C-alpha cells in the first residue's frame, strides 16, 4: 500500500493555501514555546473566531444551543473548545486532543548560585531528552514569577534579537578523552545541565558578587527577589526561531513540534469549521511528556467537569447525560509519529513506518513490549476513519513506532478510551523527535488541517 508524496498531488491553489497555513504554524511555534504561551495564543485566536469563555456563560446562566462556541482554561496551561452541533449532544462529540508541553529544562526552586567566576541557574530536565543535545546551544528563559502579593510576572528573555541568551557548557574536545568513553546517557549528567547566566561582579563587599550582580539585574527587569524563585515556573527552551529547511523550503526545523504540530493544526481546523452536526471539541493539554499527570494533564477530571458545565447550560444537568455524551464521543488523539529516517533505517520496519510528506499518520496502537500501555483501536473504528478520509480526498498512512522490541511510546489515547469512547492516534511524522530542533514536512501540516476538518465535520 505505497503512498505517493503530497508534493506530487497538490494543485497550485493547494500549495498557495499550504504556504499560508505553514506561515501561521511557524508563527505559533515561535510565540508558543511553553504551555502558558500556547494557551494565551489559542485564546486570542479563539476569541477572534467568536468563542466565548464558558465562565462568562456560567456567571450569566446563559443557555447554549447549536452554533454556540465556548472555551475553558485551567491554570493557563490547558484549554478545551466546544462548537455545539445541530445533533443532540448526548449522541456524542467529535474530539481532537493534543498536548502542548514539550521536552525542556526547568529551573529548580532554589536555583541561583555562584561557582568559580560564574553564576548559574540549577535545572531539572522535563520529559525524555538526550541530555548531550542540550549543551552549547543558545537558550531562552520563558515562564512566570508568582509573587506573594498575588501578582504574576511574565518572563521571556532570549527571543528578541537584542536580548542576551544563555547556554549549558560542555567540556572541550582536547580534554574530553574520559568523557568520550562514556555511554551517551551519561556523557552529560543531569545535574550538570545548569544554565550559565553571568560572570560580571557587583563591585561591592557583598559575598558572591557575581550571583549578587545577576540577581540585581533580574530584580531590576522583573521586580522580583531571590525568594520569588520558590514560586516561579521558568522553562528553558531553544532560542532559535522556526525556519524553512532545505533548498526547496519543503520542511520546517523548529523546537517543540512534538506535539505542537498536532495542537496547532487541530486548532486551525476547529476554528475553520461551520456549525457541525455532532458537537466539535478540541483539547490542548499539558503534562503528556511526564505521564499526563497533575491538574492540567489528561488524567485530571477537567475535561469531564467542563463537559458537565457545558451540558448544564444546555439544559442537561444529569450525570447520566454527561456519561452518555462522553462515552458516545469519537476522538483523534493527535500526537506525532516517528518519521522514517534513512540514516537510521535499522530502527524502523519500513512497510509499517511513517514517512514525511505522505500525510497524516494513524497509529492503531502505540505502547511497547507487546503493546503495553497502548490504546488499541478497534477495526470498525479504523474502517470509519478510512471512509471519512477517503470521502474528503485526504491522504493518510498507517504506522507503528519503530521496530517491535526496539522502543515505544504512549499518548493520551488510552486515558480517553477509559470513558468508553472510540479513540485512535492520529498525528504527523517528524524527524529528531524530542531533540531541541525537530523536522516536519510542510505538506503534512496542511494535510493535517484537512484531515482534522474532515473528522470534525463528517465523523458520525
N, C-alpha and C positions, 0 to 999 in steps of 0.2 A: 504494500500500500504506500508507494512512494508519492510524496507530495512535492510539487514544484515550489520554488520560492515565489513569494508575492511580488517580487521585482519583475517577474515575467508576466504577471496577470493584471496589474493595476492599470487603469486608464490615466490619461494626463490629468483629468479632473480629480481622480483619487489621489494622485501624487501631490497635487496642489493642496488638497484638504489634509493630507498626511503631514505636510510641512507646517501647516497652521497648528495642528494638534501637537506635533512634537516640539514646536517652539514654546507652546503653552506648558507642555510637560517639563521642558528644561527649566523654564521659569519657576515652576512649582518645586522642582528639585533644589534649586538654588535658594529659594525663600522658605523651604520647609524641610530643613535638615533634622529637626527634632520633632517629637510628637506634639509638643505645645505649638510649635510654628505651623505644623501641618493643620492642626485643628483651627488655629486662627485664620489661616488662609482658606480653609474649607468653609468656615462660617461666612467669610467675605464673599466667596463665590456663591454660596447657597442663598444668602440674602439678595444678591443681585438677580438670582433666578426666581425670587418670590417666596423663599422659605421663611418661616416664622419660628422663633424659639417656642417650644411646647410649654415652657414655663409661663409665657405670656398667656397662652390659651387656658392653662390651668387656673391662673390668677383671675382671669375674666370669666371662667366657666363657659368658655366659648365652645359651641357644638362644632364638631368637624364632620365633613362629608366628602364625597368623591370630588377629586380635583384639588383638595387642600394639600398643602406641603408644609411639613414641620420638621424641626430637628431638635436634638437634645445633646447636651455635652456633660461629661463628667470630669471634674478636676482639670479641665483644659487639656486633657490628653486622650480623650475618646469622644467620638461623635457618631450619632446614628441619625439617618434621614429617612423620612417616610413620604411617599407621594401616594395619597389614598386613591385607590382604584374604584371602578364602577361596580365590580362584583362585591358581594358580601365579604367582608374581611375574614369572617370565620372560615371561608373556603381556603384561606392561606395566602401568604405573601410570596413574592419572588425576591430573594435576598442576595445581595452581593456583600461579601465580607473579606476585608483585607487588613493587614496590620501596618502601622505607621512608625513602629520602632525599628531601629537598625543597630547592628553591632557598632560599638564605640568604646571610648574610655570615659568613665565617670569620675568626677572629683570626690575624694573622700570627705568626711565631715570635719576632720582636723588635718587639713592638707598642707598648709604653708610652712615651709621650713627652709633653713639656710644650711649649706654644706660646702665648705672649702671654696668659697668665692662665688657661689651661685645660689639663687633661690629657686625653689621647685614647688610644684603642686603635686601632692601624692594622689595616685589614681587607682581605680579598680575597674578592670575591663568588664564590659557588659555584652553578653551573648558570645557565640562561638567565633573566635578570631584566630588567625595565625599571628602570634604576637610580634614576630620579627617583621611583619609588614607595616607596623605602625611606628617604626623608628625613622628618623631623618627625613620626614615629610612635613610640609607646612600644615599646622593645625590651628583650628579656631576654637574659641570657647563660646558656647551658647547655653542659655538657661535662665534661671531666676535666683535671686536672693529673696527669701521671705523674712521680713523683719518682725520683731516682737510687737510693733505697733499696728500690725495687720497689713502694712503696705507690702507690695511686691515690686521688686526692681528687675526689669528685664536686662539681660546681658547678651550682647552679640559683638564679639571683638575678634577680628582676624579676617573678615569677609570684605570689608571696604579696602580699596587699593591703598589708602592712606593709613590703614590700621597696621599695628605690628602683628606678627604671627608667632606661634610657639612651636616647640618640637620636643621629641624624645630622642636623646642622643644614643649613639652606638659606638662601639669600640673600633678604632681604626684597623684596617686590614693588616698593617705591619705588626701589630701586637696581638692579633686575634687567633693565633695558632690553636690555643686551647679551646677557645670559643667555637671555632670552626669544626672541631672534632665532636661537638655535642649533637644530640638529636635535635631536629628542628623545633620540637615543642619546648625545649629548654635553652635554645640559643639565646633568647631573650627571656628573662624571668618576669613574671607578672609584677613583682614588687619593684622591678627596675623600669617599669613603664611610667616614670614620673616626668612631669611636664616641666621643661626648662623655661622659666618665666622672668629671670632677671640676673644682673651681675653688677649693677652700679650701687655704690654705697650712699648712705644718707648724709655723710659728713657730720656726724654728731658723736656724742659719747655713748649713745644708746647701744646696747648689746645687739648682736646680729643685725648690723646696719643694712645689709643687702635685703634681708627679709623685711626690715622696717621700711626701707625705701619702696619695696614692691607693694607693701600694704598701704603706704601713703598714697601711691598712685591709684590703687584700686579704690581707696576711700574717696579721693578727690573726684573720680569719674562716676562712682555709683552711690556714694553717700552711705557706705556700709563700714562696719568694723569687723575685726577678725572673727569674733564670736558669731557673726552672721553666717559664716560658713556652715555652722551647725544646722541651719535650716535653709540650706541652699540646694538647688538641683542644677548642677553645672555639668554639661556634656562636652566632651572633646571630640570634634569631628574634623575631617579633612577640610582645609580652607579652599580647595580648588572648586571651580565652577563646572557645571555640566558643559561638556564640549562635544562637538561633532567629531567622530572618529573615522579615519580613513580618507584616502584621496578622494573617494566618491561621496564622502559625508553620509554614508549609509547607516552608520552606527552611532551610538551615544556612549560616551565614557563619563561616569559620574558616580559619586558616593550615594549609598542608600537606596539603590534601585530595588533591592530586596527589602521591603516589599512595596516601596512607594510607586513602583511602576504599575502594580495592580491597583493600589489605592487611588492614584490619580486618574487612571483610565476608568475605574469604576465610578468615580465621582463625575468625570466628564460625561459618561453615559447617563448617569442618574439625572443630571441637570439638563439633559438634552432631549428627554422623552416628553411626549404629551401624556395626558392622563391615561394610565393603562387600565386594562381590565382587572387584573389582580394587583393589589397594592404592591408598590415597589419599595424596597428598603435597601439602604446601603449602610454598612457598618465599617467604621475605620477605628481599629482598636490598638491598644498598647500591650506591651509585655510579652508578645509572642516569642521573642527571641530568648526569653528565660522561662518558658513554660506556660505563658498566658495566665499567670497568677496575678493576685492583687486586685484592688477595686477597679482598676482601669483595664484589666485583662479580660479575655473572653470567658474565663472561669467565673467571673463575678456575675451577679444577678441583674446588672444594669440593663441589659437588653430586655430581659423578661419584665422587669419592673416598668421600664419605659413603654413597652408594648401594652402593658396593663393600663397605664395612664392614657395612652392613645385610644384604646378601646372604650375606656370610661367616658372620654369626650365624644365618643360616637354612640353613646347610649348603651354600651355593652359592659356592664360592671361585674359580671360573674367571673369567678376563677375558671370555670369550665370554658367560657368564651375565649379567654387568654390561651388556655391549653389547646383548644381546638385550632385557633389561629396559628400558633407556633408549630404544632405537630403536623399541620397540613401544608406548611410552607415548603418551598423548594429553594435550595441555596447553591450558589457557586462560592466555594471557599477559594478566594482569589489569591494565590500565592505562587511565587516563581518556581520554575523548574531548572535543573542543571542543564545548561546548554552544552551540546556536544562540542568538544574541543579536540580537533585532530592531533594537537600536540600532546594530548593526554588521553589518547584513544583507549588505552588499556583499562581505564576506569569505567567505560561505557559498554553496554550491549547495543550495538549500533541500530538494529532494526526496532528497538524499543527506547530510543533516545530522543530527546527534544532538540530541534535544530533552530538556530536563529534564522529569521526570515521566512518561516513556514507557518506562521500564525499562532493562535492561542493553543495552549497545551492542556489537555485533560489528563490528569493522573487519577486513574480509577482507584488506586491505593498509593499510600506512601509507607511510612514506617521503616523498620529494619528488622533483621533477624527473623525472617518468616512473617513479615508484615506487622510485627509487634508495634503497638501504639498507633495503628492506622485506622482511618475510616475507609472501608472497602465498599465503594458504591455498587448498588445492585445493577444487574444487566438491563432491567426495564427502564431505569432512570437514565442510564447511558444511551439507550435507544431514543428516549425522548430528547436528550441533548443533541444527538446526531440529527434528528428531524428538524429541530429549531435552527441549528447552524446551516444545514443544507437548504432549508426553505428561505433563508435570508442570504444565501450565497456567501457565507462566512467560512473561510478556510481554517481548519483546525488540525491538530495532530494529537497523538496519544503517546505517553512516555512513562517510564519508571525513573527513579532517581539513582541512576548508575547501575552497575552490575549487582546481581544478587551476592550478598556477603561482603561487598566492598564497603558499603556505608549505609546511609539512610537519613531520614529526617521526618519531621512532622509539621502539621499546620493546625489551624483552629477547626478543621473539618469535623474531627471526632467529637469535639465539645458540643457543636451544634447538632450533630447526629443524636446526641443523648436525648434531645427533645422528641425524637421520632421522625424528624423531617428528613427529606431526601437531600443528600449533600454529596458533591463531588469537587475535587480540587481542580481549579481552572486558572492558569496563570500564563506567564511568558518565560521563554528560555533566556537565561542570561549566562554570560561567562564570568569567571572570577568571583563567584558568589561569596559574600561575607568579607571581601577584601576592601581596602579603602577606596578602590575605584573598580566599578563593575561595568560590564559591557552589555548593551542591548541593541536590538535592531529597530530602526525607525518604522519599518513596515509593520512589525509586530505590535508596536504601540498603537498605531492606527487601527489595526485589525482587532485588537483587544477591545477598543471602544465600540466597534461594530458588533463584536460578539456579545458584549455585556448589554448593549441596547437590544439586541435580538432576544436575549434571555429575559430581560425585564418586560419587554412588550409581548412576547409570544409564548413563553412557557406557561402551560396550563395544567 
